[in-house]
């Protein structure tokens, strides 16, 4: 292997490590954002559950929305973590 080939391999390795570091930083950022979003969804759901429905249709709609929020929180826990 020539000196030039070795130099190219070292450069490629440095670029690979730099890219891996960038990916790790992005993963950490997205993990943090996901945690914030789950927290906001929990707070929204708590508000939903405190609404006194004025009709059976509203009761059903609130229940469906609350269930959807809970599913979204559960599904989000498995992603980006």
C-alpha positions in Angstrom: 0.0 0.0 0.0 1.4 3.4 -1.0 1.7 6.4 1.3 -1.0 8.1 -0.6 -3.4 5.2 -0.1 -2.7 5.1 3.6 -3.2 8.9 3.8 -6.6 8.5 1.9 -7.6 5.7 4.3 -6.8 7.9 7.4 -8.7 10.8 5.9 -11.7 8.5 5.3 -11.5 7.3 8.8 -11.5 10.8 10.2 -14.4 11.8 8.1 -16.3 8.6 9.2 -15.7 9.5 12.9 -16.8 13.1 12.4 -19.9 11.9 10.7 -20.6 9.4 13.5 -20.2 12.2 16.0 -22.7 14.4 14.1 -25.2 11.5 14.0 -24.8 11.0 17.8 -25.5 14.7 18.4 -28.5 14.6 16.2 -29.8 11.5 18.0 -29.4 13.3 21.3 -31.2 16.3 20.0 -34.1 14.3 18.7 -34.3 12.2 21.9 -34.7 15.4 23.9 -37.3 16.8 21.5 -39.3 13.6 21.7 -39.2 13.7 25.5 -40.5 17.3 25.5 -43.3 16.3 23.0 -44.4 13.4 25.2 -44.5 15.6 28.2 -46.6 18.2 26.4 -49.0 15.4 25.2 -49.4 14.2 28.8 -50.2 17.8 29.9 -52.7 18.2 27.0 -54.3 14.9 27.9 -54.7 15.9 31.5 -56.6 19.0 30.4 -58.8 16.9 28.0 -59.7 14.6 30.9 -60.8 17.6 33.0 -63.2 18.9 30.4 -66.8 18.3 31.4 -68.6 17.1 28.2 -71.9 18.7 27.4 -73.2 15.9 25.3 -72.7 12.2 24.6 -71.0 13.1 21.3 -68.6 15.4 23.0 -67.9 12.8 25.6 -67.1 10.3 22.9 -64.9 12.7 21.0 -62.9 13.6 24.0 -62.5 10.0 24.9 -61.3 9.2 21.4 -58.9 12.1 21.4 -57.5 11.1 24.8 -57.0 7.5 23.6 -55.2 8.7 20.5 -52.9 10.9 22.7 -52.1 7.9 24.9 -51.4 5.7 21.9 -49.1 8.4 20.4 -47.2 8.7 23.7 -46.8 4.9 23.9 -45.7 4.7 20.2 -43.2 7.6 20.7 -41.5 5.9 23.6 -40.2 3.2 21.2 -38.8 5.7 18.7 -35.7 7.9 19.0 -34.7 6.4 22.2 
